[in-house]
Amino acid sequence: MKKDKKSKSLSLPVSMRFVKKKKKSVKKGFSLKKEYANSWSYLKESRKYVKIIICLFVFSMVLGFFIPLPEVLIEKIVNFLKSQNHNIVYEWSKLNSLKPYTKNSNKSSLVAKDIGDALKDVDIFVLITDEAGTDMFIELGIVIGRWLDNHKTKIYAVGKFNDRSLMHFHPAIKRVDKLSDVFSIECPELLTQGDAALLTSFDPHITAI
């Protein structure tokens, strides 16, 4: 942010406290017609840039309309899995924001308990990794605890950040690059179904994270 220059205050003798008006200088060779023509040419050139900006804006809107957000894709994948007789223990994508948690402590407590209870019954747990993440590691810890009891629960860490945590290298966890890799290993028959493209549609979002 630019700082404004401080105006200087001058202390002058009483007899010199006056301002001498300067005569306005008139530029020689000034032509109103010429200046008007130059201004009109500038507007014509500027119109090209305005068109480019509008095109970029419209392109962004179209891109957002035709490429669904990850949450939308997850909901579609969940619905597809349900149609194939798979059970989803908890649909976190349908949760409304509870932040700040301190102001919604009672609701947050109930949701946290529900998620913890649901994870006790999971057969396959998929962690979509990212470069931040907080709750995901608590959920991962709960599922590892279940694996320690039965040594049967399947746990996957998916995405390019599946090596950022020490616990990602726990022997219970299998690290893969894409969500479709999980389906290829656990239920390859789903990849031959009519709507199987849904199972690979989330992959670009994971690799781009």
N, C-alpha and C positions, 0 to 999 in steps of 0.2 A: 504494500500500500504506500503510495507516494505521500510524502509529508508536504504540507503547504508551506511555501516560503513566508517567513515572517516579514510583515511590512515594516520598513525602517521609519523611525520617528526622528525628525530633524528638529533641532533647537536653533532657531534663527533670531537674529536681532530684530527688534520691533519694526525698524524701518524696512526690512527686507522680507517681511512676511506677506508675500503675495505670490500668485501663480501667473506666470506669463502664458497667455494662450498662444498655442502654435497654429500657424496657418495650415489648413488642410491641403496636403499635396495632391494634385491631380495627376494621375498616370497619363503620360503621353501615349497616344496611339490607342486609347481605349475605344473598343467597338462593341456596343450592346448586341448587335446582330451576330458578331463573331462569338461572343461569350455565350449567347443563347444556343448557337449551333454546337459549341463544344459541350455544353451541359446536356443537350439532347443526345449527342453521341455517347456520352458517359452513361446515360440512363439505358440506352440500347445495349451497351456492353454489359452493364450490371444485370440486365434481365436474364442473360445467359446463366450467370451464377445463381440467380434466384431459382431458375428452372432446375438446375442441378441439385440444389438443396431440397427443393420440394420432391424431386424424384427419389433422393436418398431417404427422405422421411417416409414417403409412401412405400418404398421398398422394405423399410424396417417394419412398418405396420403389417405388410403382407407376409413377411418372414415370420413375425410373431403369431400371425393367424394360422398359418399352415404348418408350423413346427410347434407341436404341443410342448408345454412345460413338463419337466420331469415328473411333477406330482400327478399330472394328468395321465402320463404314460404309466406310472405305477398303478393308478386306479384301474386302468384298462387291463394291465397284466394280472392284477389281483382278480378282476372279474373273469378273465379267461381261465385262470387256475381253478377258480370255484366251479366253472362250467365243466371242468375236467375232474371233478370230485376231489379236489385238494382243499384242505382247510387252512385258512389264514388265522393264526392265533391272535394277532392284533394288527389293526389297520391304523397305523400312526398318521397316515396321510390325511385322515379325516378329522384329526385333532385341530381344534382352534387354538390360537396362540394363548398361552397362559402367562406370558411375561407382562409385567414383572412378577416373578413367582412369589415374592413376599406379600404382594397385594392379593394374590390368589392362592394362598398357602393351603387352604382346605381342599380346594379342587385339585391343586397340584399333587397333594399327598395321595388323594384317591387314585388319580391317574397313574402315578408312580407305582402304587401298589398293584393296580390292575396289570400294568406292563410286566412287573416282576413276577406276578402269579402266572401270566400267560406264557412267559418264557420257560417256565418249569415243564410245560407240556410240549415244547417244540421238538420236532425231529430234525429239521434242517433250519439253520440260522444263517442268514446272509447279511453281512456287514458291508455296506457301500462306503468305502473309505474316502476321506478328503483330508486336506491339509490342516484342518482345525479339529472340530468335533469334541464333544464333552460327554453327553449322555450315552453315546454309542459305546463308549468303553466300559461304562457301568453295566450296560446290557450285555456286552461281550463277557464281562466277568461272571455275570449270573449264569450265562449259558455254558461257560467253561466249567463252572461249579457243577452243573448238571452232567456234563461229560465225565467229570471225575467220578461221579456216582455210577454211571452206566456204561461209559466208554462206547456209546452208540450214537449219540447226537452228532450230526454232521454240522460243521462250522466252516463257513467260507468268508474270506476277506477279499473283496472285489475292488479292482481299480488300481491306478498307478501309485496310490499312496498306501498300498497294502504291506509296505515294509517300513513305515515311519515309526512304528511302536515296537518295543521289545516283545510285547504280548502277541503281536502278529506272527511271531515265530514259535508260539506254543505248539506242541505236537498235536493238539486237537484241531488246529486250524489249517485249512488248505487255502493257499493264496492263488487266485486266478485273476486274469486281466479283465474279463468281461462277464456280465450277468448271464449271457447265453452259454458261457462255459459251464455254469452251475447246472443249467437245464440239460446240457449235453451229457453231463456225468450222472445226474440223479434221475432224470426222467426224459431220456432222448426221444421217447415216443411222442412227446408233445411237439417236437420240432417238425413232425410230419403232418400236423393238423392244419386245417384250413387257415386259422388265424395265427399260425406260428410266427409270422413276421413280427407280431407284438413282442415276442420273447427276445428279439434281437434289436428292437427299436430303441431300447434304452442304452445300448452299448456306446453310441457316439457321445452321449452326455457324460458317461463315466470316464471315457478316455479323454474328454475335453476338460474335466474338472481340474 
